[in-house]
Amino acid sequence: MLERDYIMRLIRQFFEALEKLKEKREKQEGATLQMETDDMYRSFFHQPAPFFYEANSDILIGYIQARFPEKECLHRMELLAELLYFDSTIKTSEEEQRMLWGKVLDLLAFLDTHSDTFSFERRRKMEEVSALLN
């Protein structure tokens, strides 16, 4: 029970922080936006942003599985996919965007095959990211 409450609180905190970043993006507050996004990588995933940029998808999945308790892993992967996707929206380089989209798609595909919950939202996001990559 406490573990489930912790996970729900973590998810709520993550999305509240992400919403604040989205509001800043809309207000064109780009100067600190990347720094705050980088802080979210550290806060929620305990690694600096460059780790997530440089590691391939298999390493990211393995890291999440090794670093977090089993009951948190899939939730953390979903949060990471959301953060990587948001991060891609503030990148100016198409190469960086495509690299992040590839990781988002890989994480969502992993979730889709390993989660016991079917998600229309996840499938929609996978289709959206696939379209961006093509």
Phi, psi and chi 1 to 4 in degrees:
 res  aa     phi    psi   chi1   chi2   chi3   chi4
   1 MET       -  -48.4 -179.9   76.7  156.8      -
   2 LEU   -64.5  -36.7  -70.4  175.0      -      -
   3 GLU   -64.6  -42.6 -168.3  169.4  -30.9      -
   4 ARG   -65.0  -39.9 -169.6  180.0   76.9 -148.1
   5 ASP   -62.2  -40.8  -69.6  -16.1      -      -
   6 TYR   -61.5  -45.9  168.0   74.6      -      -
   7 ILE   -63.7  -42.4  -67.5  169.3      -      -
   8 MET   -64.6  -39.6  -63.5  -50.2  -69.4      -
   9 ARG   -66.4  -40.7 -172.8 -178.7   62.5 -156.7
  10 LEU   -60.1  -46.3  174.1   77.9      -      -
  11 ILE   -63.3  -43.9  -68.6  168.5      -      -
  12 ARG   -62.2  -45.3 -173.8  173.7   50.2 -106.6
  13 GLN   -61.9  -41.8  -72.7  174.1  -23.0      -
  14 PHE   -59.9  -50.3  175.7   84.3      -      -
  15 PHE   -70.6  -29.2  -78.7  106.6      -      -
  16 GLU   -65.1  -44.5  -74.1  171.7    0.7      -
  17 ALA   -64.6  -40.6      -      -      -      -
  18 LEU   -65.7  -38.7 -168.1   59.9      -      -
  19 GLU   -62.5  -39.6  -82.0  -56.7  -50.3      -
  20 LYS   -62.7  -40.0  -72.6  179.0 -175.9  175.8
  21 LEU   -65.9  -39.2  -69.9  177.5      -      -
  22 LYS   -63.5  -39.3  -72.7  178.3 -179.7  179.5
  23 GLU   -63.6  -41.2  -71.2  171.1    9.8      -
  24 LYS   -65.4  -37.8  -73.4 -176.0  178.9 -168.6
  25 ARG   -62.5  -41.4  179.6 -172.8   61.8 -161.4
  26 GLU   -68.4  -28.9  -69.5  168.1   11.3      -
  27 LYS   -88.1    6.7  -66.1  177.6 -177.3  175.2
  28 GLN    62.4   37.4  -56.6  -61.0  -35.8      -
  29 GLU   -94.7   56.7  -64.3  179.2   24.6      -
  30 GLY   -70.9  -22.6      -      -      -      -
  31 ALA   -58.6  -45.3      -      -      -      -
  32 THR  -100.4   -6.2   60.6      -      -      -
  33 LEU   -59.9  -45.5 -168.5   56.6      -      -
  34 GLN   -66.1  -37.7 -172.8   63.7   57.4      -
  35 MET   -63.9  -41.6  -73.6  177.7   21.6      -
  36 GLU   -69.6  -34.6  -69.4 -179.2   32.6      -
  37 THR   -65.1  -43.1  -57.5      -      -      -
  38 ASP   -60.1  -37.5  -67.3   -7.9      -      -
  39 ASP   -62.8  -33.8  -72.8  -15.6      -      -
  40 MET   -66.7  -35.8  -77.0 -171.1   66.0      -
  41 TYR   -58.9  -46.7  -75.4  106.2      -      -
  42 ARG   -65.3  -45.8  -94.0 -167.4 -153.1  -74.2
  43 SER   -64.7  -43.9  -63.2      -      -      -
  44 PHE   -98.5  -18.9  -69.7   94.2      -      -
  45 PHE  -128.7   -0.3  -54.8  104.7      -      -
  46 HIS    61.5   28.5  -48.6  -66.2      -      -
  47 GLN  -143.6  151.7  -71.3  -71.0  -22.2      -
  48 PRO   -71.7  158.2   25.0  -32.3      -      -
  49 ALA   -53.1  -42.1      -      -      -      -
  50 PRO   -56.3  -30.4  -28.1   36.1      -      -
  51 PHE   -58.4  -43.3  170.8   80.1      -      -
  52 PHE   -75.6  -24.8  -62.8   96.8      -      -
  53 TYR   -77.0  -39.5  -61.3  155.8      -      -
  54 GLU   -85.0  -31.9  -64.5  164.9    6.5      -
  55 ALA   -76.1  144.3      -      -      -      -
  56 ASN   -80.4  173.2   67.3   33.3      -      -
  57 SER   -60.3  -40.2  -60.1      -      -      -
  58 ASP   -62.5  -38.8  -68.2  -26.4      -      -
  59 ILE   -67.7  -40.2  -69.9  172.3      -      -
  60 LEU   -62.8  -44.3  -65.8  179.5      -      -
  61 ILE   -63.5  -45.1  -69.2  167.5      -      -
  62 GLY   -62.5  -39.3      -      -      -      -
  63 TYR   -62.1  -48.4  167.8   74.0      -      -
  64 ILE   -60.4  -43.6  -64.0  -70.5      -      -
  65 GLN   -65.0  -36.0  -69.8  173.6  -36.0      -
  66 ALA   -80.2  -33.1      -      -      -      -
  67 ARG   -85.4  -30.9  177.7   64.8  176.4   85.5
  68 PHE  -117.7  152.6  -61.0  102.3      -      -
  69 PRO   -58.3  152.1  -20.4   29.1      -      -
  70 GLU   -53.6  -39.9 -175.7  178.4  -14.9      -
  71 LYS   -71.5  -15.2  -68.9 -174.6  179.1 -173.6
  72 GLU   -96.6  -20.1  -82.8 -176.9   50.6      -
  73 CYS   -53.5  -53.6  -76.2      -      -      -
  74 LEU   -65.4  -36.7  -65.1  179.1      -      -
  75 HIS   -64.1  -43.5  -63.7  -69.8      -      -
  76 ARG   -63.7  -39.5  -66.2  -85.4 -176.3  165.3
  77 MET   -63.4  -39.3  -76.3 -175.9 -152.9      -
  78 GLU   -66.3  -40.8 -166.2  155.8   12.4      -
  79 LEU   -63.8  -42.0  -62.7 -179.9      -      -
  80 LEU   -62.9  -41.2  179.5   57.8      -      -
  81 ALA   -60.7  -41.7      -      -      -      -
  82 GLU   -63.5  -42.5  -71.8  -68.3  -29.7      -
  83 LEU   -68.3  -42.4 -175.7   56.2      -      -
  84 LEU   -61.8  -40.0  -70.5  168.2      -      -
  85 TYR   -64.4  -46.4 -177.0   79.3      -      -
  86 PHE   -59.5  -45.0  172.8   78.7      -      -
  87 ASP   -57.9  -37.2 -159.1   -4.4      -      -
  88 SER   -64.4  -27.1   75.2      -      -      -
  89 THR   -76.0  -15.4   66.8      -      -      -
  90 ILE  -106.2   -0.4   60.5  174.5      -      -
  91 LYS   -81.3  144.3  -63.7  -67.4 -174.6 -159.3
  92 THR   -97.8  -20.0   55.0      -      -      -
  93 SER   -86.1  126.0  162.0      -      -      -
  94 GLU   -63.4  -33.8 -174.7  177.2  -28.2      -
  95 GLU   -62.2  -44.4 -177.1 -179.3  -32.9      -
  96 GLU   -65.6  -41.0  -73.7  179.2  -50.3      -
  97 GLN   -60.5  -47.6  -72.2  176.1  -32.8      -
  98 ARG   -63.0  -38.5  -66.0 -178.3   67.4   74.6
  99 MET   -62.7  -43.9  175.4  -94.4  -58.4      -
 100 LEU   -68.2  -40.7  -67.9  173.3      -      -
 101 TRP   -61.5  -38.8  -68.2  -25.3      -      -
 102 GLY   -60.7  -41.4      -      -      -      -
 103 LYS   -68.7  -39.9  -67.9  176.4 -174.5 -170.8
 104 VAL   -59.2  -47.8  168.6      -      -      -
 105 LEU   -62.1  -42.6 -170.6   57.2      -      -
 106 ASP   -63.4  -43.1  -69.2  -16.0      -      -
 107 LEU   -64.9  -43.0  -73.0  169.0      -      -
 108 LEU   -66.6  -37.4  -67.1  175.1      -      -
 109 ALA   -64.7  -40.8      -      -      -      -
 110 PHE   -61.3  -45.9 -178.2   88.4      -      -
 111 LEU   -60.4  -42.3  -74.8  165.1      -      -
 112 ASP   -62.2  -35.2 -153.8   44.0      -      -
 113 THR   -87.7  -21.3   58.5      -      -      -
 114 HIS  -107.9  -13.3  -69.5   81.4      -      -
 115 SER   -83.7  144.6  176.6      -      -      -
 116 ASP   -90.1    7.1   57.6   -4.9      -      -
 117 THR  -117.2  123.4  -54.9      -      -      -
 118 PHE   -78.4  137.8 -178.8   82.3      -      -
 119 SER  -131.7  116.1  170.3      -      -      -
 120 PHE   -64.8  -37.3  -74.3  108.9      -      -
 121 GLU   -62.2  -42.4  178.1   62.8   23.7      -
 122 ARG   -63.4  -45.0 -175.6 -176.5  -46.6  128.1
 123 ARG   -62.2  -40.9  -72.4  -77.1  174.2   97.6
 124 ARG   -62.1  -43.3 -175.5 -159.8   59.6   74.7
 125 LYS   -64.7  -39.2 -175.4   77.3  124.7 -166.2
 126 MET   -62.3  -42.8  -70.6  171.5   69.7      -
 127 GLU   -64.5  -41.8  -71.1  174.1   11.3      -
 128 GLU   -61.3  -47.1  178.7 -175.5  -29.1      -
 129 VAL   -68.5  -39.5  173.0      -      -      -
 130 SER   -59.1  -41.0  -69.5      -      -      -
 131 ALA   -65.2  -38.1      -      -      -      -
 132 LEU   -64.6  -36.2  -70.2  169.1      -      -
 133 LEU   -75.1  -22.9  -76.5  167.7      -      -
 134 ASN   -94.9      -  -67.7  -32.6      -      -
